Amino acid sequence: MTMRILFHGAPARTSVTPDMLSDAALQATGHNTGNLLIGGALESQLEGASQFFFSLPPPERAREEFDLIAIAASNFIFHRFDFGYLGNFIEKSGLPCVVVGLGAQAKDRSIAIEIPEGTQRFLRVASERTTLIGVRGTFTAEVLDRMGIRNVQVVGCPSFYPLQCPPAMTLPDRLPSPDQLVLNGSRNVVEHSFDPETMLAVEREVFRYALKHDVDYVLQSELPEILFHRGLGEAPMSQLAAIRDILDIDPATTDEQFEQFIRARCKTFFNIAEWAAFIRTKTLSLGSRFHGNVMAMTNGVPAVLIAHDTRTEEMAEHIGLPRLKPAVGKPFSLEGLLAEADASQFNALYPRRRLEYIEFLKKNGLKSKLSS
Protein backbone atom coordinates (compact mmCIF):
# COMPACT_ATOMS: atom_id res chain seq x y z
CA MET A 1 0.00 0.00 0.00
CA THR A 2 1.33 3.44 -0.95
CA MET A 3 2.18 5.62 2.03
CA ARG A 4 0.32 8.93 2.01
CA ILE A 5 2.67 11.66 3.24
CA LEU A 6 1.74 15.15 4.40
CA PHE A 7 4.75 17.44 3.95
CA HIS A 8 5.25 20.63 5.94
CA GLY A 9 8.17 22.95 6.61
CA ALA A 10 10.48 23.90 3.75
CA PRO A 11 8.63 23.88 0.39
CA ALA A 12 9.78 21.77 -2.55
CA ARG A 13 8.61 24.14 -5.28
CA THR A 14 6.85 27.41 -5.95
CA SER A 15 4.49 28.81 -8.56
CA VAL A 16 6.47 32.05 -8.85
CA THR A 17 6.16 33.77 -12.24
CA PRO A 18 8.56 36.37 -13.71
CA ASP A 19 6.06 39.17 -13.10
CA MET A 20 5.06 38.20 -9.55
CA LEU A 21 5.94 40.88 -7.02
CA SER A 22 9.24 40.04 -5.34
CA ASP A 23 7.94 40.13 -1.77
CA ALA A 24 5.29 37.54 -2.63
CA ALA A 25 7.81 35.49 -4.60
CA LEU A 26 10.22 35.34 -1.69
CA GLN A 27 7.40 34.57 0.73
CA ALA A 28 6.49 31.54 -1.40
CA THR A 29 9.90 30.04 -0.59
CA GLY A 30 9.57 30.64 3.14
CA HIS A 31 11.58 33.88 2.76
CA ASN A 32 14.74 32.08 1.61
CA THR A 33 15.19 30.32 -1.72
CA GLY A 34 17.58 27.87 -0.05
CA ASN A 35 14.53 26.30 1.59
CA LEU A 36 13.59 24.84 -1.79
CA LEU A 37 16.62 22.56 -1.64
CA ILE A 38 15.54 21.21 1.76
CA GLY A 39 11.92 20.55 0.89
CA GLY A 40 12.69 19.40 -2.63
CA ALA A 41 15.29 16.92 -1.42
CA LEU A 42 13.13 15.27 1.24
CA GLU A 43 10.11 15.01 -1.03
CA SER A 44 12.20 13.49 -3.84
CA GLN A 45 13.78 10.92 -1.51
CA LEU A 46 10.66 9.32 -0.04
CA GLU A 47 8.50 6.70 -1.72
CA GLY A 48 4.82 7.53 -1.42
CA ALA A 49 2.00 9.85 -2.44
CA SER A 50 2.92 13.31 -1.17
CA GLN A 51 1.15 16.61 -0.66
CA PHE A 52 2.75 19.78 0.70
CA PHE A 53 0.93 22.22 2.97
CA PHE A 54 2.18 25.71 3.81
CA SER A 55 -0.96 26.17 5.91
CA LEU A 56 -1.82 22.95 7.69
CA PRO A 57 -5.25 21.35 7.20
CA PRO A 58 -7.50 20.51 10.16
CA PRO A 59 -5.89 17.65 12.12
CA GLU A 60 -9.03 15.53 11.64
CA ARG A 61 -8.66 15.78 7.86
CA ALA A 62 -4.96 14.91 8.12
CA ARG A 63 -5.82 11.80 10.13
CA GLU A 64 -8.26 10.63 7.44
CA GLU A 65 -6.19 11.42 4.35
CA PHE A 66 -2.58 10.74 5.40
CA ASP A 67 -0.42 8.10 7.06
CA LEU A 68 2.57 10.24 8.05
CA ILE A 69 3.61 13.84 8.65
CA ALA A 70 7.04 14.61 7.15
CA ILE A 71 8.66 17.85 8.29
CA ALA A 72 11.50 19.26 6.19
CA ALA A 73 13.06 21.27 8.99
CA SER A 74 15.64 24.03 9.18
CA ASN A 75 16.84 26.23 12.04
CA PHE A 76 13.63 25.68 14.04
CA ILE A 77 15.43 25.96 17.39
CA PHE A 78 15.92 29.71 17.58
CA HIS A 79 14.80 32.20 20.19
CA ARG A 80 12.58 34.07 17.71
CA PHE A 81 10.74 31.01 16.38
CA ASP A 82 7.74 29.45 18.15
CA PHE A 83 6.51 26.16 16.68
CA GLY A 84 3.79 25.49 19.21
CA TYR A 85 1.21 25.32 16.41
CA LEU A 86 3.06 22.37 14.88
CA GLY A 87 3.23 20.45 18.15
CA ASN A 88 -0.52 20.93 18.61
CA PHE A 89 -1.20 19.77 15.06
CA ILE A 90 0.89 16.61 15.33
CA GLU A 91 -0.67 15.71 18.67
CA LYS A 92 -4.26 16.27 17.53
CA SER A 93 -3.75 14.44 14.24
CA GLY A 94 -2.71 11.25 16.01
CA LEU A 95 -0.30 10.55 13.15
CA PRO A 96 3.34 9.49 13.35
CA CYS A 97 5.86 12.01 12.07
CA VAL A 98 9.40 12.28 10.83
CA VAL A 99 11.49 15.42 11.34
CA VAL A 100 14.57 15.76 9.15
CA GLY A 101 17.20 18.49 9.15
CA LEU A 102 16.33 20.07 12.50
CA GLY A 103 18.83 22.73 13.50
CA ALA A 104 19.64 24.96 16.45
CA GLN A 105 20.94 28.43 15.67
CA ALA A 106 23.18 30.51 17.91
CA LYS A 107 26.16 32.81 17.51
CA ASP A 108 28.38 30.50 19.54
CA ARG A 109 28.22 26.96 20.89
CA SER A 110 28.87 28.23 24.41
CA ILE A 111 25.70 30.32 24.41
CA ALA A 112 22.56 28.67 25.81
CA ILE A 113 19.60 29.01 23.44
CA GLU A 114 16.35 30.38 24.84
CA ILE A 115 13.81 28.01 23.32
CA PRO A 116 10.21 29.30 23.25
CA GLU A 117 7.74 27.12 25.17
CA GLY A 118 5.80 26.33 21.99
CA THR A 119 8.92 25.03 20.27
CA GLN A 120 9.80 22.94 23.32
CA ARG A 121 6.33 21.41 23.15
CA PHE A 122 6.74 20.68 19.43
CA LEU A 123 10.07 18.96 20.04
CA ARG A 124 8.66 16.75 22.80
CA VAL A 125 5.59 15.78 20.78
CA ALA A 126 7.75 15.02 17.74
CA SER A 127 10.04 12.88 19.89
CA GLU A 128 7.03 10.84 21.02
CA ARG A 129 5.70 10.35 17.48
CA THR A 130 8.89 9.31 15.69
CA THR A 131 11.58 6.67 16.00
CA LEU A 132 14.44 9.13 15.47
CA ILE A 133 14.60 12.89 14.97
CA GLY A 134 17.11 13.80 12.27
CA VAL A 135 19.21 16.78 13.36
CA ARG A 136 21.74 18.85 11.48
CA GLY A 137 24.74 18.33 13.72
CA THR A 138 26.19 17.59 17.13
CA PHE A 139 25.37 21.05 18.50
CA THR A 140 21.65 20.51 17.87
CA ALA A 141 21.85 17.00 19.32
CA GLU A 142 23.37 18.46 22.49
CA VAL A 143 20.59 21.06 22.75
CA LEU A 144 17.96 18.31 22.54
CA ASP A 145 19.87 16.14 24.99
CA ARG A 146 19.68 18.93 27.56
CA MET A 147 15.90 18.83 27.09
CA GLY A 148 15.89 15.09 27.76
CA ILE A 149 15.22 14.21 24.11
CA ARG A 150 17.60 11.44 23.09
CA ASN A 151 15.96 9.57 20.20
CA VAL A 152 18.10 11.66 17.88
CA GLN A 153 20.45 10.95 14.98
CA VAL A 154 22.79 13.45 13.35
CA VAL A 155 22.01 13.35 9.62
CA GLY A 156 22.82 16.85 8.41
CA CYS A 157 20.29 18.25 5.95
CA PRO A 158 18.18 16.34 3.39
CA SER A 159 19.65 18.62 0.72
CA PHE A 160 23.03 16.88 1.14
CA TYR A 161 21.71 13.74 -0.50
CA PRO A 162 20.56 13.85 -4.14
CA LEU A 163 19.15 10.63 -5.56
CA GLN A 164 22.49 9.83 -7.22
CA CYS A 165 25.71 10.16 -5.23
CA PRO A 166 27.75 13.21 -6.30
CA PRO A 167 31.37 12.73 -7.38
CA ALA A 168 34.43 13.25 -5.22
CA MET A 169 35.45 16.89 -4.92
CA THR A 170 38.66 18.33 -6.34
CA LEU A 171 39.36 21.96 -5.48
CA PRO A 172 41.30 24.08 -7.99
CA ASP A 173 44.70 25.54 -7.09
CA ARG A 174 43.59 29.07 -7.92
CA LEU A 175 40.43 31.08 -8.48
CA PRO A 176 38.94 30.39 -11.92
CA SER A 177 38.13 33.04 -14.50
CA PRO A 178 35.19 35.29 -13.55
CA ASP A 179 32.75 33.50 -15.85
CA GLN A 180 33.56 30.15 -14.16
CA LEU A 181 33.24 31.40 -10.57
CA VAL A 182 30.02 31.89 -8.61
CA LEU A 183 29.85 33.71 -5.28
CA ASN A 184 27.15 33.82 -2.64
CA GLY A 185 26.62 35.57 0.65
CA SER A 186 24.27 37.71 2.65
CA ARG A 187 24.47 40.80 4.76
CA ASN A 188 21.50 39.18 6.59
CA VAL A 189 23.81 36.64 8.27
CA VAL A 190 25.93 39.27 10.00
CA GLU A 191 23.63 39.80 12.99
CA HIS A 192 23.71 36.16 14.15
CA SER A 193 27.31 35.37 13.18
CA PHE A 194 30.16 34.42 15.52
CA ASP A 195 31.53 37.95 15.28
CA PRO A 196 29.29 40.51 13.51
CA GLU A 197 32.07 43.02 12.80
CA THR A 198 34.34 40.38 11.28
CA MET A 199 31.52 38.87 9.24
CA LEU A 200 30.41 42.24 7.88
CA ALA A 201 33.94 42.83 6.61
CA VAL A 202 33.93 39.38 4.97
CA GLU A 203 30.55 39.88 3.30
CA ARG A 204 31.68 43.24 1.96
CA GLU A 205 34.85 41.71 0.54
CA VAL A 206 32.95 38.91 -1.23
CA PHE A 207 30.38 41.24 -2.78
CA ARG A 208 32.97 43.82 -3.82
CA TYR A 209 35.03 41.07 -5.48
CA ALA A 210 31.97 40.12 -7.52
CA LEU A 211 31.38 43.76 -8.43
CA LYS A 212 35.02 44.42 -9.38
CA HIS A 213 35.48 41.26 -11.45
CA ASP A 214 31.95 40.97 -12.88
CA VAL A 215 31.25 37.63 -11.17
CA ASP A 216 27.80 36.06 -10.73
CA TYR A 217 26.48 36.40 -7.16
CA VAL A 218 23.52 34.34 -5.91
CA LEU A 219 20.93 35.96 -3.64
CA GLN A 220 18.62 33.93 -1.40
CA SER A 221 16.78 36.20 1.03
CA GLU A 222 17.99 39.76 0.46
CA LEU A 223 14.75 41.45 -0.60
CA PRO A 224 16.13 44.94 -1.40
CA GLU A 225 18.75 43.48 -3.77
CA ILE A 226 16.17 41.11 -5.24
CA LEU A 227 13.84 44.04 -5.95
CA PHE A 228 16.51 45.67 -8.11
CA HIS A 229 17.69 42.40 -9.64
CA ARG A 230 14.24 41.40 -10.89
CA GLY A 231 13.72 44.83 -12.47
CA LEU A 232 9.99 45.15 -11.89
CA GLY A 233 10.19 48.77 -10.78
CA GLU A 234 9.40 47.88 -7.17
CA ALA A 235 12.40 49.45 -5.45
CA PRO A 236 12.91 53.13 -4.61
CA MET A 237 16.39 54.53 -5.18
CA SER A 238 16.68 55.17 -1.45
CA GLN A 239 17.02 51.40 -1.00
CA LEU A 240 19.92 51.34 -3.44
CA ALA A 241 21.67 53.93 -1.29
CA ALA A 242 21.07 51.79 1.80
CA ILE A 243 22.55 48.71 0.11
CA ARG A 244 25.58 50.72 -0.98
CA ASP A 245 26.09 51.96 2.54
CA ILE A 246 25.88 48.51 4.14
CA LEU A 247 28.25 46.95 1.61
CA ASP A 248 30.54 50.02 1.64
CA ILE A 249 30.56 50.36 -2.14
CA ASP A 250 33.24 52.64 -3.60
CA PRO A 251 31.80 56.11 -4.37
CA ALA A 252 33.54 55.89 -7.76
CA THR A 253 30.92 53.30 -8.73
CA THR A 254 27.87 55.26 -9.88
CA ASP A 255 24.33 54.31 -8.89
CA GLU A 256 23.66 53.40 -12.50
CA GLN A 257 26.68 51.07 -12.61
CA PHE A 258 25.76 49.49 -9.29
CA GLU A 259 22.15 48.89 -10.27
CA GLN A 260 23.26 47.46 -13.62
CA PHE A 261 25.58 45.01 -11.82
CA ILE A 262 22.75 43.83 -9.55
CA ARG A 263 20.46 43.32 -12.55
CA ALA A 264 23.06 41.56 -14.68
CA ARG A 265 25.12 39.53 -12.22
CA CYS A 266 22.98 38.93 -9.14
CA LYS A 267 20.84 35.81 -9.47
CA THR A 268 17.75 34.60 -7.64
CA PHE A 269 16.22 31.20 -8.33
CA PHE A 270 12.66 30.17 -7.52
CA ASN A 271 13.03 26.86 -9.34
CA ILE A 272 15.50 24.14 -8.31
CA ALA A 273 16.06 22.82 -11.84
CA GLU A 274 16.95 26.30 -13.13
CA TRP A 275 19.34 26.86 -10.22
CA ALA A 276 21.01 23.49 -10.85
CA ALA A 277 21.38 24.19 -14.58
CA PHE A 278 23.03 27.53 -13.77
CA ILE A 279 25.44 26.12 -11.19
CA ARG A 280 26.62 23.41 -13.59
CA THR A 281 28.05 26.14 -15.83
CA LYS A 282 30.55 27.00 -13.05
CA THR A 283 33.73 25.35 -11.77
CA LEU A 284 33.84 26.78 -8.23
CA SER A 285 31.38 28.16 -5.66
CA LEU A 286 32.47 30.29 -2.68
CA GLY A 287 30.56 32.14 0.03
CA SER A 288 28.62 32.10 3.27
CA ARG A 289 25.33 30.78 1.90
CA PHE A 290 25.18 27.17 3.00
CA HIS A 291 22.59 25.97 0.52
CA GLY A 292 24.13 27.96 -2.29
CA ASN A 293 27.25 25.85 -1.80
CA VAL A 294 25.27 22.64 -1.29
CA MET A 295 23.61 23.28 -4.65
CA ALA A 296 27.11 23.35 -6.14
CA MET A 297 28.34 20.26 -4.28
CA THR A 298 25.35 18.11 -5.22
CA ASN A 299 25.83 19.06 -8.87
CA GLY A 300 29.50 18.12 -8.94
CA VAL A 301 30.87 21.67 -8.60
CA PRO A 302 33.57 22.20 -5.91
CA ALA A 303 32.45 24.52 -3.12
CA VAL A 304 33.97 26.25 -0.10
CA LEU A 305 31.78 27.59 2.69
CA ILE A 306 32.49 30.62 4.87
CA ALA A 307 31.14 29.27 8.18
CA HIS A 308 29.59 32.08 10.18
CA ASP A 309 27.45 30.54 12.96
CA THR A 310 26.69 27.26 14.74
CA ARG A 311 24.12 26.31 12.12
CA THR A 312 26.47 26.44 9.14
CA GLU A 313 29.45 25.10 11.08
CA GLU A 314 27.75 21.96 12.39
CA MET A 315 26.25 21.07 9.00
CA ALA A 316 29.57 21.52 7.22
CA GLU A 317 31.35 19.45 9.86
CA HIS A 318 28.94 16.56 9.41
CA ILE A 319 29.89 15.92 5.79
CA GLY A 320 33.31 17.56 5.86
CA LEU A 321 32.32 20.27 3.40
CA PRO A 322 35.37 22.49 2.74
CA ARG A 323 35.01 25.53 4.96
CA LEU A 324 36.74 28.37 6.75
CA LYS A 325 35.65 30.19 9.88
CA PRO A 326 36.90 33.79 9.52
CA ALA A 327 39.33 34.77 12.25
CA VAL A 328 38.78 37.97 14.18
CA GLY A 329 41.39 40.56 13.26
CA LYS A 330 42.79 38.54 10.35
CA PRO A 331 42.54 39.93 6.80
CA PHE A 332 40.17 37.97 4.54
CA SER A 333 40.44 37.30 0.82
CA LEU A 334 38.88 34.80 -1.56
CA GLU A 335 42.37 33.70 -2.60
CA GLY A 336 43.16 32.99 1.05
CA LEU A 337 39.87 31.16 1.51
CA LEU A 338 40.64 28.80 -1.36
CA ALA A 339 44.27 28.33 -0.26
CA GLU A 340 43.17 27.11 3.19
CA ALA A 341 40.35 24.87 1.93
CA ASP A 342 40.72 21.10 1.84
CA ALA A 343 38.33 18.61 0.22
CA SER A 344 39.93 15.43 1.61
CA GLN A 345 37.67 15.30 4.67
CA PHE A 346 34.57 15.63 2.47
CA ASN A 347 35.72 12.88 0.13
CA ALA A 348 36.35 10.54 3.06
CA LEU A 349 33.20 11.35 5.05
CA TYR A 350 30.46 11.91 2.52
CA PRO A 351 29.90 8.32 1.29
CA ARG A 352 29.58 7.13 4.91
CA ARG A 353 27.18 9.94 5.84
CA ARG A 354 25.03 9.10 2.84
CA LEU A 355 24.72 5.46 3.93
CA GLU A 356 23.91 6.59 7.49
CA TYR A 357 21.14 8.80 6.14
CA ILE A 358 19.62 5.97 4.12
CA GLU A 359 19.68 3.81 7.27
CA PHE A 360 18.05 6.65 9.25
CA LEU A 361 15.13 6.70 6.83
CA LYS A 362 14.78 2.91 7.12
CA LYS A 363 14.73 3.08 10.92
CA ASN A 364 11.83 5.51 10.65
CA GLY A 365 9.91 3.04 8.50
CA LEU A 366 10.41 4.99 5.29
CA LYS A 367 11.23 3.66 1.84
CA SER A 368 13.71 5.86 0.00
CA LYS A 369 14.68 6.31 -3.64
CA LEU A 370 18.31 7.04 -2.78
CA SER A 371 21.09 5.04 -4.40
CA SER A 372 23.96 4.12 -2.11
N, C-alpha and C positions, 0 to 999 in steps of 0.2 A: 504494500500500500504506500502511495506517495505521501511523504510528510508535507504537511501544510505549514509554512513558516511565515510568521508575522515579523517583518523587519522594522526596526526603529533605531534611531540614533543618526549616524552619518548617512546621508543619501547616496544612492548608487548612480543616479543620473538626474538631469534637470530637463525642463522644457524651455530653457532660455533661448530666445530668438535674438538676432542681431539688433533689432530695434527696441527690445525690452529695456526699460529704464534700469540703470546700473544698480541702484539700491535694491530693487526687486530681484534682479539677476543674482546678486551676491547673497541675498536672503535665501534664495532657493537652494543654495549650497550649504546652508547653515553658517553663512557669513565667512566662509573660508573654502576656496575651491579645492584645497587639499583634502577636505572631507570626502570628496567624491572617490578618492583612491581607497579610503577606508571602507565605505559602504559598498563600493563597486567590487572590491576584492572579496569581502565576506559573502556577498550575494552570489558571486561567480563560483565560489568554492563549494557551496553546499548543494547537495542533491535534494530536490524537492520543488514543490510549487510555492513560489514566494510572492509576497505583496508587501510593499513598503508603505509606512504611514508616518508622515510628519506629525500630524495630529492623530492621536490614538483613538480608536473606536471605543464604544462602550465595552467594558470588560466582559459583559454577558455575550455580546456578539463575538468577541475574540474567542471565548470558550467554545462557542458553537462552530466557528469557521476555521479554527487553526489548532495545530497540535503543539506548537512551540513558539516562543518569543525569542528572536535573535536580536541582540543589541550590539550594533557596530559602535563601539565606544571610543572615546578620545580622552582628553584631560578632564574627566568628570569630577575628579577629586580636587577641588579648587575652592577657595573660600568665598568666591562670588557666585558659585553655581549651586543651586538647590534642586535635587532630583527627587524630592518627596513624591511628586506626582507619579513618577515611574514606579516607585516602590508600591504605592497604593494600587496602581493598575495591575502590576504583576500579581500582587496578593489577591485582589478581587477576581482576577481572571481564572485563578486556580491552575494555570498552565505552568509547565516547566519552562525554564529560560536558559539561554546561554549568553554570557557577556564576554566579548572578545576585544582586546586592545584597551582595557581600562588603564588610565594613567592618573598619577598624582602630579600636580604642578606646584613647584615652589622655586624661589630664587636659589636656595641652597639646601643641601641634604640635612644640614644641622638644624634647620628651622622647622618647628612643629607646624603642621597645617591645621588651621581651624576649619573643621569640616561641618557644614551646616547640618542641623538635625535631620532635615529631609533627606539629604544625601546619605547620612548614616543609616537611616531607615531603609533606603533603597539597597544599600550594600548588604545589609543583613537579610533582607527578603531575598535578594538575588542569591546569596550564599545558601539559603535554605532550598531554593528551587533549582539548583544546578549541581552537577557533579564537581566541576572545577570552574573557577572564574579565571579567565585568561587576562593577565596583566602585562603591561608594557615592559616592566623591568623590576629589578630587585628593590629599588626605592619604593615603588608602589606596593610591592609585596610586603615590605616592612611596615608601611602605613596600615595596611589591612591587618597584619599580624598584631599590631598594637590595639586594634579594635576587637581582637579575638577571632578574626576571620582567617581560617588557615586552609580551607579547601581552594587553594590558589596555585596556578602554574604560570611561570613567566614564559610568555610566548611572543612578546614584542607586539607588533601591529599586523592585522590581516594583510595590509598593503605590501608587506615584505614578500608575500608568497604568491606570485602569479601561477597560473595553472601549469606552466612549463618552467622548469628550473632555469634561472638566468645563468649565463656563463661566468667563469672566473673573471675577476677584475684585474686589469693591468693599467696602472696609472702612467701617464706620460712623464717624461723627464722635465718638460717645460710647458708653459702655457701654450695652447694651440693658437692658430690665427683667429682673429675676432669672429669670423663667420662660423668657426667650429666650436666656439666657447659659448656656454650659456651660464648666466649668473642668476642668483635669486637672493632674496633677503626681505627684510621688513623693518621699518622703523617702529612697527607695532610691538616688536619683541623686546624692545629696549627696557620698558618698564619692569618686566618680570625676569630680567636676565640676572646672571650672577653678579655683574657689576654694571649698572646702567651707563655710567660715563664711558667705560671701556667699550661697551657694546655699541653705543652711539657712534663712537669714533670708527669702529669696524664697519658698521652699516654705511656710514658716509663714504668710507674708502671703497667699498664694493660698488656702490651706486656710481660714484664719480669715475671709477675705472670703466664701467659700462658706458657712461656718457663720453668720456675722453676717447675711447677706442671703438665706439659704435658697436657695442656688444648687446645681444639680446638679453633682456632682464625679465624674469617671470614674476608677476604679481599674484598674490593669492587672497589678500583681505584688505588691501589698502584702498579704500573707497575713493578718496580724493584723486589719487593717481589713475585709478580705473576710470573715473569720470572723464578725465582728459584723454586717456588712451582710447576709449571706445568712440570718442568724437561725436557724441549725440547732442552737444550743446548744453549739457547739464551743469557744467562747472563754471562758477564765476572766477574771474581772474584773481580775485583775492585769495582763492585756494591755491593757485599756482605760486603766489608769493609765500604762502605758509609752507608749502612743500620745499621751496627753495631755501627757506630759512632753516628748516629742520635738517635738511641734508647739506647745508652750508655750501650751496652751489656758487661757483666763482662768478662774481658780478660781470666778468667779461662775456659770459654766456648770456645772450639776450633771452627775454621771455619767449620770443618767437622760436628761437633755436631750442630752448628747453622743452617747450610744448611739442615741437616737431619730433624731438627725440622720444618723448613719452609715447606719442602716437605711433611712431615707426618701429621702435625697438622694445618697448614694454609689451608684454604679452599676458593675456588673461584667458584661461581655458575653462569653459563650462561643459566640456565634453571630453571624457577620458581618452577616446580614440584619437581625437584631434591633438590632444596634448602629447600622447605617445608618438604620433606620427611626426610631430615637431621635434621632440627630444631625440628621435633617432637620426636626425640630420646633424647632430652634434657629436663631438668626441670627448667632451669633458663638461661636467656640471659642478659649480662651486657656489656655496652660500649658506645662509643660516636657516633656510626653509627646509624643514625635514622632509616633507612629502615631495617638494620639488626635486630633491636629490634621490628620494626613493623612486620617483618616476623614472629618473635616469638609470638607476641601478637595475631596476626590473626590466628595462629595455636594453640592457647590455652596454650602457654608457657609463664609464667611470665617473665617480662622484666623490666629493669631499665635503663634509658637513662642518660648518662653524657651530659648535655646540655652545648654547647660550643659557640653558637652564636645566633643571633636573629632568624635565620631560624629554628633551632632545638627547641629553647625555645618556640616560638609561636605555633608551631605545637603540641608540647607536652602539652602545656597549654590547647589547644582547646579540647582535649579528656581526659585530666587529666592523661596522661601516667606518671607512676612513674619516677621521675627524680631528679637529683641533679646538681646544678650549682657549680662547684668547687670554693672554696673561696681562694682568693689570700693570700698566706702566711700560709695557713692551711694545715697540712699534709693530704695526700689522701691515702685511702686504699679501696680495694674492700669490705672488711668486714664493713668498715664505710659507704660506699655507700649503701649497703644493709640495714644496721641498720637505716639509715635515710629515706629510701624509704617507701612510703605509697601508697597502691593501692585503698584506699577508694574513693578518688576523681575520679579515672578512672571508678570504678564500678558504681558510681552515675551518671557521666556525659555521658559515652559512649552511652548507649541506646538512650538518647535524641539527641545526635549529629548524630547518625545514621538516626533517623527519620527526622531530619532537612536536612540531605544530600539527602534523598529520595525526600523530598519536593522541594529542590533546583533543582533537575533534572526535576521534573514535571513542575516547573515554567518556565523552559527553553524549554518546549515542548518535553521532552524526555521520552520515556518509558524505565523503568529499570527492571532488573531481580532480584533486591535486595529484600530479605525478611525482614520484619520489626522485 
